[in-house]
Amino acid sequence: MTRTDRLKILYVLLLAGLGLLAWTVLVWLFPGRVWLGALLLAPPLLLPGRIQGAYFRPLFTARRSLDAGRPAEALEPLRTFIGELQAHPMRNWLLWLGYSIYTTSAEAMAWNNLGVAHTQLGEWSAAREALERALALDVAYPLPHVNLARLALVDGDREQAERHLATAKALGYSGTMLDQLLHEAQSLLARIEGRAAPRGD
């Protein structure tokens, strides 16, 4: 079982456990008025995501730009985020306040997204360098291999592309419905948390 598989299982179990715990607390504290308890418990349950959104805003802003097909707008926020993580490495732990199925390194995630942005801009060398940086930070991260496979196909190297895809699969990326749903969930979070911060922040 790969680390990605373990993280997927952990994520599903965590969601199920939180749901069961929340329901149990609601029924116990608010018999007959579960809806009132749900309203009172919602803010604390949303707090971890809001903390992550505050510190990871450049990453979410960049993801939002990438999802909207504006890769050039993603470059500066990603560089900013990488610089912030390098200046404050402890912020990487905030990754656990949300969810991360494919990597345990926020910086590796940012380098992978930077590679995607450069790929979409047709900047193959910069893309490859960013993806290699992501793998240097987390050798068990499958997504840079998927993106390196795309670059290999651009180069006409089908054999190299197949090797990268095989590695991504061995590391737990299967392209299944769950992988697609997780990508959509991350895109949704990026749209919510990637909104521009108010002026003066």
N, CA, C and O of each residue as an XYZ file, in Angstrom:
804
protein
N       0.852     -1.186      0.000
C       0.000      0.000      0.000
C       0.892      1.242      0.000
O       1.834      1.335      0.787
N       0.596      2.179     -0.874
C       1.411      3.390     -0.977
C       1.005      4.413      0.078
O      -0.043      4.293      0.713
N       1.857      5.421      0.252
C       1.518      6.498      1.178
C       0.235      7.199      0.722
O      -0.601      7.566      1.548
N       0.085      7.381     -0.584
C      -1.117      8.027     -1.115
C      -2.356      7.231     -0.745
O      -3.367      7.808     -0.346
N      -2.290      5.905     -0.873
C      -3.425      5.057     -0.487
C      -3.752      5.223      0.991
O      -4.917      5.321      1.378
N      -2.691      5.254      1.821
C      -2.917      5.422      3.262
C      -3.549      6.782      3.568
O      -4.440      6.879      4.412
N      -3.085      7.832      2.877
C      -3.649      9.168      3.105
C      -5.102      9.250      2.645
O      -5.921      9.917      3.278
N      -5.420      8.571      1.543
C      -6.818      8.543      1.065
C      -7.708      7.865      2.106
O      -8.777      8.373      2.446
N      -7.258      6.717      2.607
C      -8.043      5.990      3.604
C      -8.187      6.828      4.869
O      -9.272      6.925      5.443
N      -7.081      7.433      5.296
C      -7.112      8.280      6.487
C      -8.084      9.442      6.307
O      -8.828      9.782      7.228
N      -8.078     10.047      5.128
C      -8.956     11.181      4.850
C     -10.425     10.765      4.929
O     -11.233     11.457      5.549
N     -10.772      9.642      4.305
C     -12.154      9.156      4.328
C     -12.565      8.796      5.757
O     -13.663      9.144      6.193
N     -11.682      8.096      6.493
C     -11.991      7.728      7.878
C     -12.129      8.963      8.760
O     -12.997      9.014      9.631
N     -11.278      9.951      8.535
C     -11.352     11.184      9.309
C     -12.675     11.903      9.072
O     -13.313     12.364     10.018
N     -13.083     11.999      7.817
C     -14.368     12.633      7.505
C     -15.527     11.872      8.136
O     -16.429     12.472      8.720
N     -15.499     10.541      8.014
C     -16.568      9.728      8.591
C     -16.579      9.867     10.109
O     -17.643      9.999     10.713
N     -15.389      9.839     10.733
C     -15.299      9.967     12.185
C     -15.784     11.321     12.674
O     -16.510     11.402     13.665
N     -15.386     12.385     11.984
C     -15.844     13.723     12.362
C     -17.354     13.856     12.210
O     -18.031     14.454     13.047
N     -17.865     13.286     11.127
C     -19.316     13.329     10.914
C     -20.066     12.599     12.009
O     -21.062     13.102     12.529
N     -19.589     11.412     12.362
C     -20.230     10.631     13.421
C     -20.128     11.335     14.768
O     -21.102     11.389     15.519
N     -18.957     11.871     15.074
C     -18.761     12.593     16.321
C     -19.670     13.828     16.396
O     -20.311     14.083     17.415
N     -19.710     14.575     15.307
C     -20.552     15.773     15.293
C     -22.019     15.402     15.489
O     -22.733     16.062     16.244
N     -22.469     14.348     14.809
C     -23.867     13.924     14.928
C     -24.170     13.476     16.363
O     -25.214     13.823     16.915
N     -23.266     12.714     16.957
C     -23.454     12.235     18.330
C     -23.545     13.405     19.309
O     -24.417     13.431     20.177
N     -22.647     14.361     19.162
C     -22.659     15.539     20.036
C     -23.950     16.325     19.853
O     -24.553     16.775     20.828
N     -24.371     16.488     18.608
C     -25.601     17.249     18.331
C     -26.820     16.582     18.958
O     -27.645     17.250     19.582
N     -26.931     15.275     18.794
C     -28.077     14.550     19.339
C     -28.069     14.593     20.865
O     -29.122     14.707     21.493
N     -26.881     14.500     21.458
C     -26.766     14.496     22.915
C     -27.032     15.883     23.516
O     -27.743     16.008     24.513
N     -26.457     16.918     22.902
C     -26.611     18.268     23.448
C     -27.946     18.927     23.095
O     -28.479     19.725     23.866
N     -28.466     18.588     21.940
C     -29.671     19.267     21.445
C     -30.737     18.254     21.011
O     -31.109     18.212     19.839
N     -31.227     17.438     21.950
C     -32.251     16.461     21.552
C     -33.478     17.183     21.003
O     -34.031     18.080     21.641
N     -33.879     16.780     19.832
C     -35.052     17.385     19.197
C     -34.756     18.702     18.500
O     -35.625     19.237     17.810
N     -33.536     19.246     18.663
C     -33.174     20.511     18.007
C     -31.775     20.391     17.389
O     -30.914     21.244     17.604
N     -31.573     19.346     16.641
C     -30.269     19.088     16.030
C     -29.858     20.241     15.121
O     -28.674     20.568     15.043
N     -30.804     20.857     14.439
C     -30.486     21.965     13.526
C     -29.830     23.130     14.269
O     -28.938     23.784     13.729
N     -30.272     23.395     15.520
C     -29.680     24.468     16.311
C     -28.237     24.119     16.679
O     -27.353     24.973     16.620
N     -28.008     22.879     17.053
C     -26.656     22.431     17.364
C     -25.745     22.517     16.149
O     -24.576     22.884     16.268
N     -26.281     22.179     14.979
C     -25.493     22.256     13.744
C     -25.046     23.686     13.487
O     -23.912     23.921     13.068
N     -25.926     24.632     13.734
C     -25.566     26.045     13.548
C     -24.473     26.469     14.521
O     -23.580     27.232     14.150
N     -24.529     25.988     15.756
C     -23.534     26.361     16.756
C     -22.185     25.673     16.535
O     -21.142     26.249     16.845
N     -22.194     24.437     15.998
C     -20.956     23.702     15.787
C     -20.267     24.042     14.472
O     -19.078     23.765     14.311
N     -20.991     24.635     13.533
C     -20.408     24.913     12.219
C     -19.169     25.806     12.287
O     -18.160     25.474     11.664
N     -19.202     26.941     13.028
C     -18.002     27.802     13.040
C     -16.726     27.103     13.528
O     -15.687     27.245     12.883
N     -16.760     26.339     14.662
C     -15.514     25.665     15.064
C     -15.025     24.643     14.041
O     -13.819     24.469     13.871
N     -15.957     23.960     13.352
C     -15.553     22.975     12.363
C     -14.922     23.632     11.145
O     -14.084     23.026     10.479
N     -15.318     24.868     10.848
C     -14.775     25.580      9.689
C     -13.472     26.306     10.009
O     -12.755     26.712      9.094
N     -13.157     26.475     11.282
C     -11.995     27.257     11.687
C     -10.672     26.749     11.110
O      -9.888     27.567     10.628
N     -10.375     25.427     11.131
C      -9.090     24.980     10.565
C      -8.904     25.396      9.108
O      -7.817     25.822      8.719
N      -9.952     25.278      8.307
C      -9.859     25.688      6.912
C      -9.622     27.175      6.753
O      -8.923     27.609      5.837
N     -10.211     27.959      7.655
C     -10.019     29.409      7.587
C      -8.585     29.777      7.963
O      -8.010     30.690      7.370
N      -7.996     29.077      8.946
C      -6.597     29.335      9.321
C      -5.693     28.990      8.144
O      -4.813     29.770      7.777
N      -5.915     27.819      7.556
C      -5.106     27.422      6.413
C      -5.291     28.414      5.264
O      -4.325     28.768      4.587
N      -6.523     28.862      5.045
C      -6.785     29.812      3.982
C      -6.033     31.113      4.165
O      -5.599     31.722      3.187
N      -5.873     31.549      5.410
C      -5.169     32.809      5.678
C      -3.683     32.680      5.354
O      -3.111     33.573      4.730
N      -3.055     31.587      5.764
C      -1.623     31.425      5.554
C      -1.269     30.865      4.181
O      -0.159     31.073      3.690
N      -2.207     30.156      3.563
C      -1.952     29.555      2.257
C      -2.631     30.337      1.129
O      -2.761     29.828      0.016
N      -3.061     31.561      1.409
C      -3.804     32.332      0.400
C      -3.083     32.418     -0.948
O      -3.733     32.249     -1.979
N      -1.749     32.677     -0.987
C      -1.107     32.733     -2.310
C      -1.227     31.420     -3.086
O      -1.401     31.428     -4.305
N      -1.132     30.289     -2.370
C      -1.285     28.998     -3.044
C      -2.691     28.848     -3.609
O      -2.866     28.431     -4.754
N      -3.697     29.192     -2.797
C      -5.075     29.063     -3.256
C      -5.382     30.046     -4.388
O      -6.129     29.723     -5.312
N      -4.804     31.242     -4.311
C      -4.985     32.225     -5.380
C      -4.409     31.687     -6.685
O      -5.014     31.823     -7.749
N      -3.230     31.073     -6.588
C      -2.596     30.501     -7.781
C      -3.413     29.348     -8.345
O      -3.602     29.258     -9.558
N      -3.899     28.465     -7.476
C      -4.731     27.343     -7.938
C      -5.988     27.851     -8.633
O      -6.426     27.297     -9.641
N      -6.560     28.918     -8.074
C      -7.754     29.498     -8.673
C      -7.442     30.017    -10.088
O      -8.227     29.816    -11.015
N      -6.304     30.675    -10.240
C      -5.895     31.186    -11.552
C      -5.649     30.042    -12.531
O      -6.047     30.116    -13.694
N      -4.987     28.977    -12.055
C      -4.738     27.822    -12.919
C      -6.046     27.188    -13.373
O      -6.212     26.860    -14.548
N      -6.977     27.016    -12.430
C      -8.265     26.408    -12.768
C      -9.066     27.267    -13.737
O      -9.888     26.753    -14.496
N      -8.824     28.584    -13.712
C      -9.533     29.503    -14.599
C      -8.824     29.661    -15.944
O      -9.276     30.419    -16.802
N      -7.711     28.941    -16.125
C      -6.995     29.017    -17.392
C      -6.132     30.265    -17.533
O      -5.883     30.730    -18.646
N      -5.670     30.812    -16.393
C      -4.827     32.005    -16.416
C      -3.488     31.691    -15.727
O      -3.214     32.213    -14.646
N      -2.659     30.844    -16.344
C      -1.433     30.401    -15.684
C      -0.448     31.525    -15.392
O       0.276     31.452    -14.399
N      -0.395     32.556    -16.218
C       0.552     33.654    -15.976
C       0.264     34.337    -14.639
O       1.181     34.796    -13.959
N      -1.021     34.402    -14.268
C      -1.393     35.024    -12.997
C      -1.017     34.162    -11.793
O      -0.986     34.654    -10.665
N      -0.735     32.892    -12.024
C      -0.408     31.979    -10.922
C       1.065     32.049    -10.531
O       1.426     31.657     -9.421
N       1.916     32.539    -11.419
C       3.357     32.487    -11.177
C       3.776     33.269     -9.936
O       4.456     32.727     -9.064
N       3.383     34.523     -9.848
C       3.833     35.361     -8.725
C       3.311     34.869     -7.379
O       4.083     34.801     -6.423
N       1.998     34.514     -7.267
C       1.541     33.982     -5.975
C       2.279     32.707     -5.551
O       2.546     32.509     -4.366
N       2.605     31.854     -6.511
C       3.318     30.623     -6.170
C       4.731     30.929     -5.690
O       5.199     30.336     -4.718
N       5.409     31.845     -6.363
C       6.761     32.229     -5.921
C       6.707     32.865     -4.532
O       7.569     32.619     -3.688
N       5.685     33.683     -4.312
C       5.506     34.305     -2.998
C       5.309     33.244     -1.923
O       5.924     33.303     -0.858
N       4.447     32.273     -2.213
C       4.152     31.212     -1.249
C       5.395     30.383     -0.936
O       5.650     30.056      0.223
N       6.163     30.046     -1.960
C       7.392     29.278     -1.757
C       8.357     30.071     -0.876
O       8.973     29.517      0.034
N       8.483     31.363     -1.152
C       9.349     32.210     -0.332
C       8.888     32.266      1.116
O       9.708     32.216      2.033
N       7.581     32.370      1.328
C       7.040     32.406      2.693
C       7.322     31.102      3.435
O       7.675     31.115      4.614
N       7.164     29.966      2.732
C       7.431     28.673      3.372
C       8.908     28.516      3.701
O       9.262     27.979      4.751
N       9.764     28.982      2.809
C      11.198     28.869      3.069
C      11.616     29.770      4.231
O      12.516     29.425      4.996
N      10.958     30.925      4.360
C      11.258     31.833      5.468
C      10.650     31.346      6.782
O      11.192     31.605      7.856
N       9.520     30.636      6.690
C       8.802     30.146      7.874
C       8.434     28.675      7.665
O       7.271     28.374      7.395
N       9.395     27.752      7.783
C       9.141     26.337      7.484
C       8.037     25.702      8.324
O       7.407     24.740      7.884
N       7.794     26.219      9.517
C       6.755     25.635     10.375
C       5.367     25.759      9.751
O       4.464     25.004     10.112
N       5.184     26.688      8.832
C       3.876     26.836      8.181
C       3.487     25.602      7.381
O       2.311     25.378      7.094
N       4.493     24.801      7.024
C       4.192     23.585      6.279
C       3.221     22.693      7.049
O       2.424     21.976      6.445
N       3.287     22.736      8.398
C       2.399     21.898      9.219
C       0.939     22.284      9.051
O       0.056     21.477      9.339
N       0.666     23.496      8.593
C      -0.727     23.912      8.381
C      -1.396     23.118      7.264
O      -2.618     23.154      7.116
N      -0.599     22.406      6.485
C      -1.162     21.543      5.440
C      -2.138     20.535      6.044
O      -3.100     20.124      5.394
N      -1.878     20.136      7.306
C      -2.710     19.124      7.959
C      -4.045     19.687      8.436
O      -4.917     18.920      8.844
N      -4.226     20.998      8.397
C      -5.524     21.575      8.773
C      -6.559     21.391      7.671
O      -7.761     21.480      7.921
N      -6.103     21.141      6.482
C      -7.016     20.875      5.373
C      -6.905     19.406      5.030
O      -7.189     18.532      5.848
N      -6.495     19.159      3.832
C      -6.263     17.780      3.440
C      -5.232     17.781      2.339
O      -5.175     18.695      1.516
N      -4.435     16.764      2.336
C      -3.455     16.578      1.287
C      -3.301     15.083      1.101
O      -2.802     14.380      1.979
N      -3.726     14.619     -0.025
C      -3.718     13.184     -0.286
C      -2.415     12.749     -0.936
O      -1.979     11.613     -0.748
N      -1.787     13.637     -1.697
C      -0.654     13.222     -2.509
C       0.707     13.607     -1.954
O       1.711     12.997     -2.323
N       0.770     14.605     -1.077
C       2.052     15.021     -0.529
C       1.881     15.508      0.902
O       0.804     15.938      1.315
N       2.970     15.428      1.635
C       2.985     15.972      2.996
C       3.799     17.264      3.043
O       4.098     17.773      4.124
N       4.154     17.790      1.881
C       4.965     19.000      1.796
C       4.220     20.090      1.028
O       3.947     19.952     -0.165
N       3.898     21.171      1.728
C       3.227     22.296      1.066
C       4.135     22.916      0.011
O       3.661     23.367     -1.031
N       5.433     22.940      0.278
C       6.350     23.520     -0.703
C       6.414     22.668     -1.968
O       6.452     23.202     -3.077
N       6.425     21.342     -1.806
C       6.411     20.460     -2.976
C       5.143     20.691     -3.792
O       5.180     20.697     -5.022
N       4.016     20.881     -3.094
C       2.748     21.157     -3.774
C       2.851     22.448     -4.597
O       2.367     22.519     -5.726
N       3.492     23.467     -4.005
C       3.635     24.742     -4.708
C       4.536     24.599     -5.940
O       4.224     25.139     -7.002
N       5.647     23.877     -5.801
C       6.532     23.667     -6.953
C       5.820     22.887     -8.057
O       6.007     23.178     -9.238
N       5.006     21.901     -7.681
C       4.248     21.158     -8.691
C       3.302     22.090     -9.435
O       3.210     22.038    -10.661
N       2.597     22.945     -8.692
C       1.680     23.893     -9.334
C       2.431     24.898    -10.204
O       1.929     25.316    -11.248
N       3.636     25.285     -9.776
C       4.455     26.170    -10.597
C       4.839     25.468    -11.897
O       4.856     26.081    -12.965
N       5.146     24.181    -11.793
C       5.440     23.398    -12.998
C       4.244     23.342    -13.941
O       4.399     23.435    -15.159
N       3.055     23.191    -13.371
C       1.831     23.169    -14.192
C       1.643     24.516    -14.888
O       1.302     24.566    -16.070
N       1.865     25.601    -14.156
C       1.706     26.941    -14.745
C       2.670     27.132    -15.908
O       2.273     27.599    -16.975
N       3.942     26.770    -15.706
C       4.926     26.911    -16.785
C       4.579     26.004    -17.969
O       4.783     26.386    -19.122
N       4.059     24.815    -17.693
C       3.647     23.917    -18.774
C       2.541     24.549    -19.596
O       2.592     24.534    -20.826
N       1.544     25.104    -18.928
C       0.429     25.731    -19.642
C       0.893     26.941    -20.453
O       0.266     27.301    -21.449
N       1.983     27.562    -20.027
C       2.532     28.710    -20.756
C       3.511     28.282    -21.861
O       4.025     29.115    -22.607
N       3.754     26.976    -21.947
C       4.681     26.482    -22.966
C       6.138     26.687    -22.609
O       7.003     26.642    -23.484
N       6.420     26.909    -21.338
C       7.791     27.123    -20.870
C       8.322     25.797    -20.328
O       8.358     25.568    -19.119
N       8.734     24.929    -21.259
C       9.026     23.539    -20.917
C      10.189     23.398    -19.930
O      10.102     22.616    -18.984
N      11.269     24.142    -20.141
C      12.439     24.003    -19.275
C      12.120     24.430    -17.841
O      12.483     23.736    -16.891
N      11.443     25.568    -17.684
C      11.060     26.050    -16.351
C      10.091     25.071    -15.690
O      10.150     24.845    -14.482
N       9.201     24.496    -16.494
C       8.234     23.529    -15.966
C       8.948     22.300    -15.433
O       8.669     21.832    -14.329
N       9.871     21.786    -16.229
C      10.604     20.582    -15.818
C      11.407     20.853    -14.538
O      11.443     20.022    -13.630
N      12.043     22.014    -14.479
C      12.837     22.353    -13.293
C      11.955     22.425    -12.047
O      12.338     21.924    -10.990
N      10.773     23.048    -12.163
C       9.869     23.162    -11.017
C       9.379     21.785    -10.567
O       9.309     21.513     -9.368
N       9.046     20.925    -11.511
C       8.556     19.586    -11.162
C       9.657     18.751    -10.508
O       9.395     17.984     -9.582
N      10.884     18.905    -10.993
C      11.997     18.197    -10.367
C      12.232     18.707     -8.947
O      12.582     17.928     -8.060
N      12.044     20.014     -8.723
C      12.175     20.567     -7.364
C      11.111     19.960     -6.445
O      11.392     19.653     -5.287
N       9.888     19.786     -6.962
C       8.820     19.174     -6.165
C       9.216     17.761     -5.744
O       9.015     17.368     -4.595
N       9.782     17.001     -6.686
C      10.184     15.627     -6.376
C      11.386     15.585     -5.435
O      11.521     14.650     -4.646
N      12.257     16.588     -5.513
C      13.393     16.638     -4.597
C      12.915     16.840     -3.155
O      13.538     16.353     -2.212
N      11.808     17.560     -3.001
C      11.248     17.795     -1.674
C      10.432     16.615     -1.164
O      10.352     16.387      0.043
N       9.820     15.859     -2.089
C       8.973     14.725     -1.696
C       9.032     13.666     -2.786
O       8.322     13.754     -3.788
N       9.878     12.670     -2.586
C      10.081     11.641     -3.613
C       8.861     10.744     -3.798
O       8.753     10.047     -4.807
N       7.937     10.755     -2.827
C       6.746      9.899     -2.920
C       5.533     10.648     -3.460
O       4.412     10.147     -3.361
N       5.728     11.818     -4.022
C       4.650     12.667     -4.539
C       4.354     12.269     -5.989
O       5.194     12.490     -6.861
N       3.192     11.692     -6.265
C       2.936     11.183     -7.620
C       2.601     12.243     -8.670
O       2.877     12.029     -9.851
N       2.020     13.367     -8.285
C       1.539     14.327     -9.285
C       2.632     14.930    -10.157
O       2.389     15.133    -11.346
N       3.832     15.232     -9.635
C       4.868     15.720    -10.543
C       5.213     14.712    -11.636
O       5.574     15.098    -12.748
N       5.102     13.424    -11.323
C       5.356     12.410    -12.357
C       4.294     12.467    -13.458
O       4.606     12.309    -14.638
N       3.044     12.693    -13.065
C       1.974     12.833    -14.069
C       2.285     14.025    -14.972
O       2.137     13.943    -16.191
N       2.714     15.128    -14.369
C       3.009     16.330    -15.141
C       4.285     16.190    -15.969
O       4.376     16.741    -17.066
N       5.273     15.451    -15.446
C       6.473     15.176    -16.246
C       6.151     14.260    -17.424
O       6.790     14.347    -18.473
N       5.175     13.395    -17.257
C       4.731     12.549    -18.378
C       4.165     13.413    -19.498
O       4.410     13.144    -20.674
N       3.406     14.456    -19.138
C       2.881     15.376    -20.163
C       4.023     16.040    -20.927
O       3.983     16.157    -22.152
N       5.048     16.474    -20.179
C       6.189     17.121    -20.826
C       6.931     16.141    -21.734
O       7.391     16.514    -22.813
N       7.044     14.903    -21.298
C       7.704     13.897    -22.130
C       6.942     13.683    -23.432
O       7.550     13.495    -24.486
N       5.610     13.713    -23.361
C       4.817     13.574    -24.587
C       5.006     14.768    -25.505
O       5.027     14.613    -26.726
N       5.144     15.952    -24.935
C       5.425     17.144    -25.743
C       6.751     16.972    -26.472
O       6.897     17.376    -27.625
N       7.723     16.361    -25.778
C       9.039     16.104    -26.382
C       9.010     14.928    -27.355
O      10.002     14.653    -28.030
N       7.875     14.235    -27.427
C       7.768     13.080    -28.308
C       8.388     11.823    -27.722
O       8.640     10.862    -28.449
N       8.635     11.814    -26.424
C       9.267     10.671    -25.766
C       8.201      9.841    -25.043
O       7.999      9.979    -23.837
N       7.542      8.999    -25.790
C       6.451      8.187    -25.239
C       6.941      7.224    -24.154
O       6.253      6.977    -23.163
N       8.141      6.689    -24.367
C       8.687      5.732    -23.394
C       8.903      6.406    -22.032
O       8.574      5.835    -20.992
N       9.456      7.621    -22.050
C       9.670      8.356    -20.807
C       8.332      8.707    -20.157
O       8.194      8.642    -18.935
N       7.348      9.077    -20.977
C       6.027      9.401    -20.451
C       5.424      8.185    -19.754
O       4.849      8.311    -18.673
N       5.551      7.021    -20.362
C       5.015      5.797    -19.761
C       5.726      5.463    -18.452
O       5.098      4.971    -17.514
N       7.037      5.729    -18.381
C       7.782      5.484    -17.144
C       7.262      6.397    -16.028
O       7.053      5.955    -14.898
N       7.056      7.674    -16.361
C       6.551      8.602    -15.338
C       5.146      8.207    -14.873
O       4.840      8.270    -13.682
N       4.305      7.805    -15.812
C       2.940      7.395    -15.436
C       2.966      6.123    -14.587
O       2.183      5.982    -13.648
N       3.864      5.207    -14.920
C       3.986      3.980    -14.123
C       4.460      4.319    -12.709
O       3.991      3.725    -11.738
N       5.383      5.267    -12.594
C       5.862      5.681    -11.275
C       4.734      6.336    -10.488
O       4.551      6.057     -9.303
N       3.973      7.214    -11.157
C       2.843      7.875    -10.481
C       1.850      6.834     -9.974
O       1.338      6.944     -8.860
N       1.584      5.829    -10.793
C       0.655      4.773    -10.384
C       1.218      3.980     -9.207
O       0.492      3.645     -8.271
N       2.515      3.683     -9.262
C       3.160      2.946     -8.165
C       3.130      3.749     -6.867
O       3.129      3.178     -5.776
N       3.106      5.078     -6.990
C       3.049      5.943     -5.810
C       1.624      6.214     -5.339
O       1.416      6.948     -4.372
N       0.635      5.619     -6.025
C      -0.741      5.702     -5.542
C      -1.694      6.545     -6.357
O      -2.868      6.652     -6.003
N      -1.219      7.158     -7.459
C      -2.127      7.947     -8.288
C      -2.698      7.031     -9.359
O      -1.960      6.415    -10.128
N      -4.024      6.951     -9.397
C      -4.640      6.041    -10.356
C      -5.532      6.742    -11.360
O      -5.946      6.133    -12.347
N      -5.835      8.004    -11.132
C      -6.732      8.709    -12.046
C      -8.172      8.242    -11.908
O      -8.983      8.464    -12.807
N      -8.502      7.596    -10.792
C      -9.847      7.076    -10.578
C     -10.812      8.213    -10.246
O     -10.422      9.378    -10.172
N     -12.053      7.855    -10.053
C     -13.080      8.828     -9.692
C     -12.719      9.534     -8.380
O     -12.961     10.732     -8.235
N     -12.139      8.795     -7.424
C     -11.753      9.424     -6.162
C     -10.685     10.491     -6.401
O     -10.754     11.581     -5.834
N      -9.690     10.171     -7.249
C      -8.661     11.164     -7.573
C      -9.290     12.403     -8.210
O      -8.916     13.529     -7.882
N     -10.239     12.198     -9.116
C     -10.898     13.317     -9.780
C     -11.726     14.132     -8.788
O     -11.729     15.362     -8.841
N     -12.429     13.445     -7.883
C     -13.229     14.152     -6.884
C     -12.342     14.962     -5.939
O     -12.690     16.080     -5.558
N     -11.193     14.392     -5.561
C     -10.265     15.121     -4.697
C      -9.728     16.354     -5.405
O      -9.571     17.410     -4.793
N      -9.447     16.218     -6.696
C      -8.976     17.378     -7.459
C     -10.054     18.451     -7.510
O      -9.763     19.638     -7.362
N     -11.305     18.033     -7.722
C     -12.409     18.997     -7.755
C     -12.595     19.666     -6.399
O     -12.878     20.862     -6.325
N     -12.434     18.890     -5.324
C     -12.570     19.465     -3.985
C     -11.468     20.494     -3.735
O     -11.727     21.550     -3.158
N     -10.253     20.196     -4.160
C      -9.156     21.144     -3.997
C      -9.395     22.396     -4.831
O      -9.073     23.503     -4.399
N      -9.958     22.225     -6.025
C     -10.267     23.380     -6.865
C     -11.341     24.248     -6.220
O     -11.269     25.476     -6.272
N     -12.331     23.609     -5.615
C     -13.388     24.356     -4.930
C     -12.806     25.150     -3.759
O     -13.138     26.320     -3.569
N     -11.933     24.503     -2.973
C     -11.291     25.197     -1.860
C     -10.462     26.373     -2.371
O     -10.452     27.441     -1.760
N      -9.771     26.175     -3.489
C      -8.972     27.262     -4.054
C      -9.858     28.422     -4.490
O      -9.485     29.583     -4.321
N     -11.026     28.121     -5.049
C     -11.935     29.207     -5.467
C     -12.437     29.982     -4.264
O     -12.590     31.201     -4.327
N     -12.697     29.273     -3.153
C     -13.212     29.938     -1.945
C     -12.110     30.720     -1.251
O     -12.278     31.903     -0.955
N     -10.971     30.058     -0.987
C      -9.919     30.667     -0.202
C      -8.989     31.550     -1.033
O      -8.218     32.332     -0.477
N      -9.056     31.430     -2.361
C      -8.155     32.189     -3.237
C      -8.676     33.561     -3.599
O      -8.065     34.261     -4.406
N      -9.784     33.957     -3.022
C     -10.279     35.304     -3.277
C      -9.241     36.309     -2.809
O      -8.529     36.083     -1.831
N      -9.169     37.402     -3.514
C      -8.166     38.419     -3.168
C      -8.392     38.915     -1.747
O      -9.522     39.172     -1.334
N      -7.312     39.043     -1.020
C      -7.407     39.576      0.347
C      -7.776     41.039      0.274
O      -7.393     41.716     -0.680
N      -8.513     41.557      1.257
C      -8.866     42.962      1.254
C      -7.611     43.845      1.257
O      -6.584     43.475      1.825
N      -7.706     44.990      0.628
C      -6.583     45.922      0.598
C      -6.232     46.349      2.013
O      -7.107     46.564      2.851
N      -4.935     46.469      2.262
C      -4.479     46.877      3.576
C      -4.029     45.701      4.428
O      -3.466     45.905      5.503
N      -4.271     44.443      3.961
C      -3.810     43.269      4.730
C      -2.321     43.084      4.542
O      -1.739     42.155      5.103
